[in-house]
Amino acid sequence: MAEVGVDADLVIVCVFTDEQVRAVCLDGELLARMPAGSTLVVHTTASPATAEAVATRAAVRGIGVLDAAISGGPHDIAAGQLTLYVGGDKDTFDRTRPALAAYGDPILHVGAIGAGLRTKLVNNALFAAQLGLLADAVALAAHLGITEHALLEALSHGSSGGRVIDRVAARGSLTEFTTAVGGFLDKDVAVVERTAAELGGDLGALGTAIRARRGVEHA
């Protein structure tokens, strides 16, 4: 892995977990192999503290770091339209943006290092909470004698409609959708729960709705 940094102007890391980011960027020799003036972009949805630690280590060697959390799925990848929430130095962002534009649109600079991850964590907490609310709506509909299929089709045309309902409807049911995305979403929700706890807070109503979604997964 470290060899990819040799003479590289830009290195992009997209692994699955926070632990893997630390293994590649902090425990390994990647930063030691990258030249001064180069840039490291981390796409993994991980702890903001990890991004900050990587940036601190990289700064010693004159390497810029951006945390560029991704929102989107396979269809967005194919279209080159992944949403990127980017945190880091603005000059580094401007210099790196043309490369990110090969697969990202929109590309949103949301603040200093770690801000991209914080934005993505809020996004995914809200996404998970919306699924939890939808789970309760499906249960209510069943109690009222309305099938899930009929409900999803109707809601997609109503004032409560949106991207979450459209994506669930495309899968056919809430259970099918959560089975497909649950592993990724649970990982990210665990990060935001841990981050909120470290700051002495909680997710409030978002947390209540997220627990409703988990009830669907384990029913």
C-alpha positions as CSV (number, residue, x, y, z in Angstrom):
1,M,0.0,0.0,0.0
2,A,2.7,2.5,0.9
3,E,4.3,2.2,-2.6
4,V,1.4,4.0,-4.2
5,G,2.6,7.2,-2.5
6,V,6.0,7.3,-4.1
7,D,6.3,10.4,-6.4
8,A,2.5,10.8,-6.3
9,D,0.9,14.2,-6.5
10,L,-2.4,12.8,-5.2
11,V,-3.3,9.7,-3.2
12,I,-7.0,8.8,-2.7
13,V,-7.9,6.4,0.1
14,C,-11.3,4.7,0.1
15,V,-11.4,1.8,2.6
16,F,-14.3,0.6,4.7
17,T,-13.7,1.4,8.4
18,D,-12.1,3.9,10.7
19,E,-9.6,1.2,11.8
20,Q,-8.6,0.6,8.2
21,V,-8.0,4.4,7.7
22,R,-5.7,4.4,10.7
23,A,-3.9,1.3,9.5
24,V,-3.2,2.8,6.1
25,C,-2.6,6.4,7.0
26,L,-1.2,6.3,10.5
27,D,0.2,2.9,11.2
28,G,1.6,2.3,7.7
29,E,4.3,4.1,5.7
30,L,2.1,5.8,3.2
31,L,2.7,9.4,4.5
32,A,6.4,8.7,4.7
33,R,6.5,7.8,1.0
34,M,4.5,10.7,-0.2
35,P,6.5,13.8,-1.3
36,A,6.1,17.3,0.2
37,G,3.4,19.3,-1.6
38,S,1.3,16.3,-2.4
39,T,-2.3,15.7,-1.3
40,L,-4.0,12.8,0.5
41,V,-7.8,12.5,0.1
42,V,-9.7,10.2,2.5
43,H,-13.2,9.1,1.3
44,T,-14.0,6.7,4.1
45,T,-16.8,7.6,6.5
46,A,-14.7,7.5,9.7
47,S,-14.2,9.4,12.9
48,P,-13.5,13.2,12.4
49,A,-10.8,12.7,15.0
50,T,-9.0,10.2,12.7
51,A,-9.1,12.8,9.8
52,E,-7.6,15.4,12.2
53,A,-4.9,13.0,13.3
54,V,-3.9,12.1,9.8
55,A,-3.8,15.8,8.8
56,T,-1.6,16.6,11.8
57,R,0.8,13.8,10.9
58,A,0.8,14.8,7.2
59,A,1.4,18.5,7.9
60,V,4.8,17.7,9.3
61,R,5.8,16.4,5.9
62,G,4.2,19.3,4.0
63,I,1.3,17.1,2.7
64,G,-2.2,18.4,2.4
65,V,-5.2,16.3,3.6
66,L,-8.8,16.5,2.7
67,D,-11.6,14.4,4.3
68,A,-14.1,13.9,1.4
69,A,-17.0,11.9,2.6
70,I,-19.1,10.3,-0.1
71,S,-22.9,10.2,-0.5
72,G,-24.4,8.1,-3.3
73,G,-24.7,4.7,-4.7
74,P,-23.6,2.6,-7.6
75,H,-25.8,4.5,-10.1
76,D,-24.1,7.8,-8.9
77,I,-20.7,6.2,-9.4
78,A,-21.6,5.2,-12.9
79,A,-22.9,8.7,-13.7
80,G,-19.9,10.4,-12.1
81,Q,-22.3,12.2,-9.8
82,L,-21.2,11.2,-6.3
83,T,-21.8,13.9,-3.7
84,L,-18.6,14.8,-1.9
85,Y,-18.6,16.6,1.5
86,V,-15.1,17.9,1.7
87,G,-13.3,19.3,4.8
88,G,-9.8,20.8,4.7
89,D,-7.7,23.8,3.6
90,K,-9.5,25.8,0.9
91,D,-6.4,26.1,-1.3
92,T,-5.8,22.4,-1.1
93,F,-9.4,21.8,-2.0
94,D,-9.3,24.2,-5.0
95,R,-6.1,22.5,-6.2
96,T,-7.6,19.0,-5.9
97,R,-11.1,19.7,-7.2
98,P,-10.4,18.9,-10.9
99,A,-9.4,15.4,-9.9
100,L,-12.4,14.9,-7.7
101,A,-14.6,16.2,-10.5
102,A,-13.8,13.0,-12.4
103,Y,-16.4,11.2,-10.3
104,G,-18.0,13.8,-7.9
105,D,-20.8,16.3,-8.6
106,P,-21.6,18.2,-6.5
107,I,-18.4,18.8,-4.7
108,L,-19.1,20.8,-1.5
109,H,-16.4,22.4,0.6
110,V,-18.0,22.5,4.1
111,G,-15.2,23.7,6.3
112,A,-11.9,22.7,7.9
113,I,-10.5,19.2,8.2
114,G,-13.1,16.9,9.7
115,A,-16.0,19.0,8.6
116,G,-16.7,16.7,5.6
117,L,-17.0,13.7,7.9
118,R,-19.2,15.6,10.4
119,T,-21.5,16.6,7.6
120,K,-21.8,13.1,6.2
121,L,-22.5,11.7,9.7
122,V,-25.3,14.2,10.2
123,N,-26.6,13.3,6.8
124,N,-26.6,9.5,7.5
125,A,-28.1,10.0,11.0
126,L,-31.0,11.8,9.3
127,F,-31.2,9.2,6.6
128,A,-31.4,6.4,9.2
129,A,-34.0,8.3,11.2
130,Q,-36.2,8.8,8.1
131,L,-36.1,5.1,7.5
132,G,-37.2,4.6,11.1
133,L,-40.1,7.0,10.7
134,L,-41.0,5.2,7.5
135,A,-41.0,1.9,9.4
136,D,-43.6,3.3,11.8
137,A,-45.6,4.7,8.9
138,V,-45.7,1.2,7.2
139,A,-46.8,-0.3,10.5
140,L,-49.6,2.3,10.9
141,A,-50.7,1.7,7.3
142,A,-50.9,-2.1,7.9
143,H,-53.1,-1.4,11.0
144,L,-55.3,0.7,8.8
145,G,-55.6,-2.0,6.1
146,I,-53.2,-0.5,3.6
147,T,-50.5,-2.6,2.0
148,E,-46.9,-1.5,2.0
149,H,-46.7,-1.5,-1.8
150,A,-49.8,0.8,-2.0
151,L,-48.4,3.1,0.7
152,L,-45.0,3.5,-0.9
153,E,-46.5,4.3,-4.3
154,A,-48.9,6.8,-2.8
155,L,-46.3,8.5,-0.5
156,S,-43.9,9.1,-3.4
157,H,-46.6,11.4,-4.9
158,G,-47.5,13.1,-1.6
159,S,-46.1,16.0,0.5
160,S,-44.1,13.5,2.6
161,G,-42.3,12.1,-0.5
162,G,-38.6,12.4,-1.1
163,R,-35.5,10.5,-2.0
164,V,-35.7,8.1,0.9
165,I,-39.2,6.9,0.0
166,D,-38.3,6.8,-3.7
167,R,-35.3,4.5,-3.0
168,V,-37.3,2.3,-0.7
169,A,-40.1,2.0,-3.3
170,A,-37.6,1.1,-6.0
171,R,-36.6,-1.9,-3.8
172,G,-40.2,-2.9,-3.2
173,S,-40.2,-2.8,0.5
174,L,-38.5,-1.3,3.6
175,T,-37.2,-4.8,4.5
176,E,-35.6,-5.2,1.1
177,F,-34.0,-1.8,1.2
178,T,-32.6,-2.1,4.8
179,T,-31.2,-5.5,3.9
180,A,-29.3,-3.9,1.0
181,V,-27.9,-0.9,2.8
182,G,-28.0,-1.8,6.5
183,G,-24.4,-2.9,6.8
184,F,-23.1,0.4,5.4
185,L,-25.6,2.5,7.3
186,D,-25.1,0.8,10.6
187,K,-21.4,1.4,10.4
188,D,-21.8,5.1,9.8
189,V,-24.5,5.4,12.5
190,A,-22.2,3.8,15.0
191,V,-19.6,6.4,14.2
192,V,-22.0,9.3,14.7
193,E,-23.3,7.8,17.9
194,R,-19.8,7.4,19.2
195,T,-18.8,10.9,18.1
196,A,-21.9,12.5,19.7
197,A,-21.2,10.6,22.9
198,E,-17.5,11.8,23.0
199,L,-18.8,15.4,22.8
200,G,-21.2,14.8,25.7
201,G,-24.4,14.8,23.6
202,D,-26.8,12.4,22.0
203,L,-28.9,12.2,18.8
204,G,-32.2,13.3,20.4
205,A,-35.2,12.6,18.3
206,L,-32.9,11.2,15.5
207,G,-31.8,8.5,17.9
208,T,-35.4,7.5,18.7
209,A,-36.2,7.2,15.0
210,I,-33.0,5.3,14.3
211,R,-34.0,2.7,16.9
212,A,-37.3,2.2,15.1
213,R,-35.4,1.3,11.9
214,R,-33.3,-1.2,13.8
215,G,-36.5,-2.8,14.9
216,V,-37.4,-3.4,11.3
217,E,-34.0,-5.0,10.6
218,H,-34.3,-7.4,13.5
219,A,-38.0,-8.2,13.3
